């Protein structure tokens, strides 16, 4: 895997990111945002998205947030926005793709940041992949729909499925998905499929259609990335990881359905 450390200068400050790029023409551009108290390196290991450079020809960037917290970093929704927008512009210039828009994915605080980028700049985002952190747009409607696929465990203690009443996590996961659909102009009731006794898929809008919102709910799963592997300590702290679904593969498949939407 060809993973390099790169940097761009934004407002006089050098900002770093890790980049996985294919040897040949790029098929797509993906941003993968780490969670709170995590880092770009941690996100590479957790998400396994760098492999998309080899298997799918995607350019995958792993940017690092600005604010140190604990042993990692935390996203600043306002302070980090210029960096992410400049990074998107840089990658779109260096790696032109048919659609010109990007997929933004993230874990926990990175998922919240991904949602914020898409809600405030829908013109550059083709799709969002939100793992353990879907949040709805603040406004009633987006200037253009942004499809989103989300994953959440019902036993998540960090970002509880039913919400916690805090400013950061003020509504349930289900309500966030519903509000995303409304912001995308999708008012119909969702279709719910029980995939297994512990896995449910809830979809607003038609599959592959503009405004699609899909939520994968894993009963008993914790604050984890579906399909990933954690060490013993993190398993005890963050909870069970479902292996019934692979979030990385699902995000890529979802984004592929939406690259060329007008």
C-alpha positions in Angstrom: 0.0 0.0 0.0 1.5 3.4 -1.1 0.7 5.7 1.9 2.4 9.0 2.0 2.5 11.9 4.5 1.6 15.2 2.8 0.7 18.8 3.8 -1.0 21.9 2.5 -0.8 25.4 3.8 -4.1 27.0 4.9 -4.1 30.6 6.2 -0.4 30.4 6.8 -0.6 27.2 8.8 0.7 23.8 7.5 -1.8 21.1 7.8 -1.0 17.4 7.4 -2.8 14.4 5.9 -2.0 10.9 4.9 -2.7 9.9 1.3 -3.3 6.6 -0.5 -3.3 7.0 -4.2 -3.5 4.5 -7.1 -0.7 4.0 -9.6 -3.0 4.9 -12.5 -5.9 7.2 -13.1 -8.1 7.9 -10.1 -11.6 6.7 -10.1 -12.8 8.8 -7.2 -11.7 10.9 -4.2 -12.5 9.9 -0.6 -11.9 11.7 2.7 -11.8 9.5 5.8 -12.0 11.5 9.0 -10.8 10.1 12.3 -12.8 10.2 15.5 -12.3 12.3 18.6 -9.1 11.4 20.6 -7.9 9.6 17.5 -5.6 10.5 14.6 -5.1 10.1 10.9 -2.9 7.0 11.5 -5.6 5.5 13.7 -8.2 6.1 11.0 -6.1 4.3 8.4 -6.0 1.2 10.6 -9.6 1.3 11.8 -11.3 2.1 8.4 -9.0 0.1 6.1 -10.0 2.6 3.5 -6.5 3.0 2.2 -7.0 -0.4 0.5 -9.5 1.3 -1.9 -6.5 2.8 -3.7 -5.4 -0.7 -4.8 -8.7 -2.4 -5.1 -10.9 0.4 -6.6 -8.5 3.1 -7.9 -9.7 5.6 -5.4 -7.6 8.4 -3.9 -8.1 8.3 -0.1 -7.0 11.1 2.1 -6.8 10.9 5.9 -6.7 14.5 7.3 -5.8 15.3 10.9 -7.9 17.6 13.0 -6.5 20.8 14.5 -7.2 20.6 18.3 -5.2 18.2 20.5 -7.2 16.2 23.0 -5.9 13.4 25.1 -3.5 11.3 22.9 -5.3 12.4 19.7 -7.2 15.2 18.1 -10.7 16.7 17.9 -12.4 18.3 14.9 -13.3 22.0 15.2 -16.3 22.5 12.9 -15.5 26.1 12.1 -11.7 26.0 12.5 -11.1 22.9 10.4 -13.6 23.7 7.6 -11.1 25.8 5.5 -8.6 23.0 5.7 -11.0 20.4 4.5 -12.3 22.5 1.7 -8.8 23.4 0.6 -7.8 19.7 0.7 -10.8 18.8 -1.4 -9.9 21.5 -3.9 -6.3 20.3 -4.0 -7.2 16.7 -4.5 -9.8 17.5 -7.2 -7.1 19.4 -9.1 -4.5 16.8 -8.8 -6.8 13.8 -9.3 -9.6 14.9 -11.7 -12.5 12.4 -11.7 -15.6 12.1 -13.8 -18.0 13.6 -11.2 -15.5 16.1 -9.5 -17.3 15.5 -6.2 -16.0 13.6 -3.2 -17.2 11.1 -0.7 -16.6 12.2 2.9 -16.6 9.4 5.6 -15.8 9.5 9.2 -15.9 7.7 12.6 -17.7 9.3 15.6 -16.5 12.9 15.8 -15.2 12.5 12.3 -18.7 11.4 11.2 -20.1 14.5 12.8 -17.6 16.6 10.9 -18.4 14.8 7.7 -22.0 15.5 8.1 -21.2 19.2 8.8 -19.1 19.5 5.7 -21.9 18.0 3.6 -24.6 20.1 5.1 -22.7 23.4 4.7 -21.1 22.6 1.3 -23.3 20.1 -0.5 -22.0 21.2 -3.8 -18.7 19.3 -3.3 -19.9 16.2 -1.6 -21.3 13.2 -3.6 -22.0 11.0 -0.5 -21.4 10.7 3.2 -20.5 7.6 5.2 -21.2 8.2 8.9 -20.1 5.6 11.4 -21.3 6.0 15.0 -21.9 9.7 14.5 -24.7 10.8 12.1 -26.0 14.3 12.8 -28.7 16.0 10.8 -28.3 19.4 9.1 -29.3 22.5 11.1 -31.4 24.0 8.3 -34.7 22.8 6.9 -33.4 21.9 3.5 -30.1 21.6 1.6 -29.4 23.5 -1.7 -28.9 20.0 -3.2 -29.5 16.6 -1.7 -26.5 14.7 -0.2 -27.0 10.9 0.1 -25.8 9.5 3.3 -25.2 6.0 4.6 -24.9 5.6 8.4 -24.0 2.8 10.8 -24.7 2.7 14.5 -24.8 0.2 17.4 -27.6 0.1 19.9 -25.1 -0.5 22.7 -23.0 2.6 21.9 -22.1 4.2 25.2 -20.1 7.1 23.7 -22.9 8.3 21.3 -26.0 6.6 22.6 -28.4 5.4 19.9 -31.4 7.2 21.6 -29.4 10.4 22.1 -28.1 11.9 25.4 -29.7 15.3 25.5 -26.4 17.1 25.3 -25.7 19.9 22.8 -23.2 17.6 21.0 -25.5 14.6 20.9 -29.0 16.1 21.2 -31.1 13.7 19.2 -31.5 10.0 18.5 -29.8 8.3 15.6 -33.2 7.5 14.0 -34.3 11.1 14.3 -31.0 12.3 12.6 -31.6 9.9 9.7 -35.2 11.1 9.4 -34.1 14.8 9.4 -31.4 14.1 6.8 -34.1 12.7 4.5 -36.3 15.7 5.0 -33.3 18.0 4.3 -32.8 16.0 1.1 -36.4 16.5 0.0 -37.4 12.9 0.8 -40.7 13.0 2.8 -41.9 9.4 2.3 -41.8 6.9 5.1 -38.7 4.7 5.2 -38.5 1.1 4.1 -37.2 -1.2 6.8 -35.6 -4.5 6.2 -34.7 -6.9 9.0 -31.5 -8.5 7.7 -31.0 -10.7 10.7 -32.1 -10.7 14.4 -29.3 -8.2 15.1 -29.1 -6.1 11.9 -31.7 -3.8 10.4 -31.5 -1.5 7.3 -33.7 1.5 7.2 -33.8 3.4 3.9 -35.4 6.7 2.9 -35.8 7.2 -0.8 -35.0 4.8 -3.6 -31.7 3.0 -3.6 -29.3 5.0 -5.8 -31.7 7.9 -6.1 -30.9 11.5 -5.1 -31.5 12.1 -1.4 -31.1 8.4 -0.4 -30.6 8.0 3.3 -29.7 4.5 4.6 -29.2 3.6 8.3 -27.7 0.3 9.3 -28.6 -0.5 13.0 -26.6 -3.2 14.8 -28.3 -4.5 17.9 -25.8 -4.9 20.8 -22.9 -3.3 18.9 -20.9 -0.6 20.5 -19.0 2.5 19.4 -17.2 0.7 16.6 -16.6 0.5 12.9 -18.5 -2.5 11.5 -16.1 -5.1 10.1 -13.0 -3.8 11.8 -10.9 -5.3 14.5 -10.0 -3.8 17.9 -7.6 -4.8 20.6 -8.8 -6.3 23.9 -8.6 -3.0 25.8 -10.6 -1.1 23.1 -13.1 -3.9 22.9 -13.8 -3.7 26.6 -14.1 0.1 26.4 -15.9 0.6 23.1 -18.0 -2.5 23.0 -18.7 -5.2 20.4 -18.0 -4.8 16.7 -20.5 -6.4 14.3 -19.1 -8.6 11.6 -22.4 -8.9 9.8 -21.6 -5.9 7.7 -18.4 -4.2 6.5 -18.8 -0.4 6.7 -15.9 0.2 4.4 -17.3 -1.9 1.6 -20.8 -0.5 2.2 -19.6 3.1 2.1 -17.7 2.5 -1.2 -20.6 0.7 -2.8 -23.0 3.5 -1.6 -20.8 6.3 -3.0 -20.4 4.5 -6.3 -24.2 4.7 -6.8 -24.1 8.5 -6.3 -21.0 9.8 -8.0 -22.6 11.1 -11.1 -25.8 12.6 -9.7 -26.4 16.1 -11.1 
